Amino acid sequence: MTDDAQPAAPLVLDAVTLTLPSAAGPVNILRGVDLVVSAGERVAVIGPSGSGKSSLIAVGAGLEEPTAGTARLFGQDLAKLDEDGRARLRRGRAALVFQAFHLLPNMTAEENVATPLEIAGAREALSVARDWLGRVGLSGRLTHYPHQLSGGEQQRVALARALAARPALLFADEPTGNLDGATAASVADLMFSLVAELGAALVMVTHDPALASRADRIVRMADGRVTA
């Protein structure tokens, strides 16, 4: 992979390995993963449990440091940044949605969406939050707390929170994994529609073949390696 190609690609993983300690000894999680995600490209990562899919996202987003190899986010070598530097690089440019929603329980839906915008110094954060909650069909749930929302509604809040800053790259780790079939399809429709509207790239881990088939490209993993 050449340096000339990197600025055009939001995410580049080059021979990335990840080894974590355990009571039984070191565990090889990723074993030389190569992956390039182009601007606006939607990539689905599939494979059996334990194949390294979520670890790929963790390394790519700068949440986990690779043991070897290079992970570049928006052309920046993540190994050359400390934790604060990686957070600054992600801010407003890369966002994450998880299976477990991760909403703040003591904040309303609009506060959950507005708070990251305020931290990033965005103007009119509350107005932007209300607009995005409207775009995911939750205009009537602005002041509801997470425990007052269904699973599908909570994931839509999480999606609004992730996309309100208009990122260039969305990482989604099993975004519909906690939802029933109909709700999962609705959330998936929203996610793909809004990502396309923003022109953002998407890296999505999923066990759902139907959801994966909606991506531009499917990356298959097994035993910590990309197999196809």
Salt bridges, closest charged atoms under 4 A:
GLU41 OE2 - ARG217 NE 2.78
GLU65 OE2 - ARG86 NH2 3.82
GLU110 OE1 - ARG130 NE 2.95
ASP131 OD2 - ARG135 NH1 3.81
GLU153 OE1 - ARG141 NH2 3.18
GLU174 OE2 - HIS207 ND1 2.39
ASP189 OD1 - ARG214 NH1 2.72
GLU197 OE2 - ARG135 NH2 1.89
ASP216 OD1 - ARG42 NH2 3.09
ASP223 OD1 - ARG31 NE 3.64
ASP223 OD2 - ARG225 NH1 3.56
